[in-house]
């Protein structure tokens, strides 16, 4: 239904342009001859042909990413297509009416220059409108991203500052104060670094892998004190990848997700492996689900996937074969 309305809309505009064109270059007595319909067909063919060029260039050279190249390429393609099509169809129209075989004739000389100028003026309006529509959509996407990013950052902050996290760490700290005061001091320092990172990155869109690893080491220290030998971490990172970028706190979110959903006991200690492979950061663990864990809403994973989509076309991959749970995060290279 929507496509039908669009076609009818274009057809009405084509008729209006045809009537305007005929009123300028044809006598009243010739106004409603068969070439009236032919001119409508010419306008529609040129319109649809330029639309096809526009759609093809949208995939090759998007307006926002390649504005200068898109403008040049679309102008050249549109001018060549429109000139050849208009000349060929006007020549065909002349032969249908007069059949004299002449390529250049008086009527062609009279009609073609203003017709091509009029067509180019319409194309200029169309190309300009396409650019501003693309710009508007891009600005809307940026605003949407800012909103989503702000919500995600707020959620990250809530996740770290929630009462359970604070309660668990205060419980561990209380125990350490009585058993080992030097270790308690170290624990407080590491805890303060965790909170400092949360505050420092609350406005950051991307951080280096090195920064995220430094933070996760502070976070792992707290978890090792809390769970002791019931949890272990294996980190294998390619040094060359440490200057690549990723979302702030996404690594911690995935580690926290692993701890929340898997058993951490003496009988079944949890092992978390973090490593780089090609241009990705991988977090994996053997699946040992807790018996009392609630069904996952996967909100955290969806949040990460959505935020990643603003920075790269590479997808966040989540794999679960029943034995191993694995999340593959693309590493982003900033130009």
Buried (B, 14 or more C-beta within 10 A) or exposed (E): EEEEEEEEEBBEBBBEBBBEBBEEEBEEEEEEEEBBEBBBBBBBBBBEBBEEBBEEBBEEBEBEEBBEEBBEBBBEBBBEBBBEBBBEBBBEBBBEBEEEEEEEBEBBEEBBEEBBEBBBEBBEEBBEEBBEEBEEEBEEEEEEBEEBBEEBBEBBBEBBEEEEBEEEBEEBBEBBBEEEEEEBEBBBEBBEBBBEBBEEBBEEBBBBBBBBBBBBEBBBBBBBBBBEEBBEBEEEBBEEBBEBBBBBBBBBBBBBBBBEBBBBEEEEBBBBBBBBEEBBBBBBBBBBEBEEEEEEEEEBBEBBBBBBBBBBEBEBEBEEEEEEBBBBBBBBEEE
